[in-house]
Amino acid sequence: MPTYIVLLGPPGAGKGTQAKVLAEKLGLPHISSGDIFRENIKNNTELGKKAQVYIHDGELVPDDLTIEMIRDRFSRPDCVNGAILDGFPRTPAQADALCKMLKGFGGKVNMVPFISAPDNVLIERLAGRWTCRAAGHVFHGIFNPPQTPGKCDIDGSELYQRDDDKAETVTHRIQVYLTQTTPLIDYYKNRGVLVEINGFAPIEQVSMQLLSALK
Ligand code: AP5
């Protein structure tokens, strides 16, 4: 049976950081909707041009564009055994669409770790986040510093600060999360797959909570 895990939580909770740990541990692809949008923006595709304005303002990209993008990603053969989803779904309409897509593989959402942390911690994490240009590997100036400042430990590429990590945009992203994404907590709780994870702990301890929830 394929294994599909959806990481849920506010901006800066550590979804991307933990998705990489789970993907490696389980040998499954890490599908980050934010990374796919940023790749499209970098390559100046039609999707990138449409998504850019929403991402810059800290708004969600409309459901139809987002669902189509994920459907396209799921058409690749590496998803048939499962995937770690990071940042998708973010609305009930996206969650319903995901459910239908996975049925096509004979699969379903098996587990939804809901990673939470206080707002002041989220803001501090995003203000200090450094992301690698080549593959989206994530570091933090204080909590997870790269060995060489400005360079990715994994592939040596340049580290940059995301345009939507500015303090005022982060505050708005948290608000958007509260109004548009938190309904998914009950959505998945009612389906018996939600697992609460304390994200206000060091990275390794959050990983340990996740791995023990998987057992
Ligand atoms: P996206 O890229 O998905 O951003 P996000 O959900 O806001 O999440 P982040 O990437 O900001 O945070 P994270 O939880 O992954 O934290 P991370 O591990 O990096 O989306 C960006 C935009 O794209 C959206 O605003 C929207 O416009 C659009 N979009 C994307 N998906 C969409 C969808 N489905 N529908 C519509 N629009 C969509 O960690 C953050 C920092 O903290 C790092 O520096 C890390 O090193 C550090 N850190 C992590 N864990 C810890 C820890 N435990 N202790 C200390 N530091 C830690």
Residues whose N, C-alpha, C, O or C-beta is under 5 A from the ligand:
A	BS01	AP5	P10 P11 G12 A13 G14 K15 G16 T17 Q18 S33 G34 D35 Y54 I55 G58 E59 L60 V61 T66 D86 G87 F88 P89 R90 R125 L126 G128 R129 W130 V138 F139 H140 F143 N144 G199 A201 P202 I203 V206
